[in-house]
Amino acid sequence: MRIGELAERTGTTTRALRYYESQGLLAARRAANGYRDYGDTDRRIVEEIRSLLAIGFSLEETRPFVECLRSGHEAGDVCPHSVQVYRAKLAEIDDCLTRLGAVRDQIQAQLATAVQRRASAQIDHTVGDSTCC
């Protein structure tokens, strides 16, 4: 299939496919007329790349999955390097969740303090003659 057909079948653009090729993730064969020619394995590689990108992997992180598919495996995540990338991504996500949890706790504490200050301010203002928001 030609580049336009591959783009259509995989829901991407010809520009993205050319970029994947420039990054060494996709290897196009050339037909006699010079057009890029792709097969079913290429379609599967692009689907794998797009699937991983959609869940937050970087393009470079897709490389072991692509290599696994190229080596003839049915799935890109059955090779040891792919599993290693999964583990690294999970560790990265766990680290982000820990940091987000700490930020959430800090904001929650600041909110509680703000609510308490607001309640105190309203009590103070009801005693005086000025009004508060």
Secondary structure, DSSP 8 states (H G I E B T S, - for coil): --HHHHHHHHT--HHHHHHHHHTTS---EE-TTS-EE--HHHHHHHHHHHHHHHTT--TGGGHHHHHHHHTT-SSTTSSHHHHHHHHHHHHHHHHHHHHHHHHHHHHHHHHHHHHHHHHHHHHHHHHSSS---
